[in-house]
Structure formats: structure tokens, C-alpha cells
Amino acid sequence: MAYEDSLAFILRPDVEGGYVNDPADKGSATNHGVTQAVYDAYRAEKNLPKQDVKLISNSEVSDIYLTEYWNPSHAGSAQHPLDTVIFDCSVNSGVGRDIKTLQQALGLVVDGSFGPNTLKAVQGCDAHAIAEKFLDIRSKFYDAIGVANPSQMKFEKGWHNRINKLNAAEGL
């Protein structure tokens, strides 16, 4: 049930709902948060022909989020609300960034590998407190993106709004 609950947040119309194709967005054409490149790889893996991400089905969206983000991020190892926070970061910033941010929030060595030490720390932590730390680190990461790459500053307000929506939805 944790995956479905977290997915429900991701697919809210004000989070990852609908089709967008902003030329300045490094993710390119996206529908329900799934980029064209991710969709192409998914369909190739399933031996299906390429098609425009505008045509992605709900079942494909759910399967992609489960196999490409939820499972690799190990979000299911965390208690709520940390599971949703990890999953959302995975979707928005990629698998790898989510694990590094988690390790930083937990005070661990940041190596990007979800090994036994990270698992033990996640399972023994105060999920609410670590979720708050995680989102604070994530907010600072977004600020750094804007400083390092001014062309991405136009997205900074939206990234922070996403964090605010997570805070509100999860009572953080």
C-alpha cells in the first residue's frame, strides 16, 4: 500500500500531472513525470514500438514508477512519510541523488550506494525527522542548481513549491 499512497502524491495534477514540453527543461517532453527518454527505454525493454510519451497509459506510468524509481530508490524500506519523500526525490532528481540525500540526512557516509548500513539506519530512524532533514537538504540542492546553471533558475520556484506540497501533504 505504501507504493500506491506515494504514487498518488506523485501523480497529483499539481505535482506530475499532465504533458509538458518546455525547451529549457533538461528532461524534455514529459507526461505524468515520465520523460520521453525513459518511456522509449521502457518500451524497448518490453519489445514495444516507440511512441510519443503523450500516449503513455496509466498502467505504463505505474509500472515505470515502480520499476525505475520506487524499487531502485529503496523507498519501500522506509517508514511513512520518509518513503514518499525518497520516492519523490527519485522521480524529480533521479535515482542516486535520492540515496545520497538520504545518507546525508541520516548522517552517514555519502556514497550513493544503498547498502546494509543505509538500510539499518533507515529502518531505525525517526522517519518524520529524517524526512524533514531530507527536504531541507533537497531545497539547498535546488538552490545550488540555480546558482551553477542560471538557465535552470526558471524552474527553482516550481521545485520549491513541490517541496512545500510534500511538507503539506505529509504534515512535515
Secondary structure, DSSP 8 states (H G I E B T S, - for coil): -HHHHHHHHHTSTTTT-SEE--TT-TT-SEETTEEHHHHHHHHHHTT-----GGG--HHHHHHHHIIIIIHHHTGGGS-TTHHHHHHHHHHHH-TTHHHHHHHHHHT----S---HHHHHHHHHS-HHHHHHHHHHHHHHHHHHHHHH-GGGGGGHHHHHHHHHHHHHHHT-
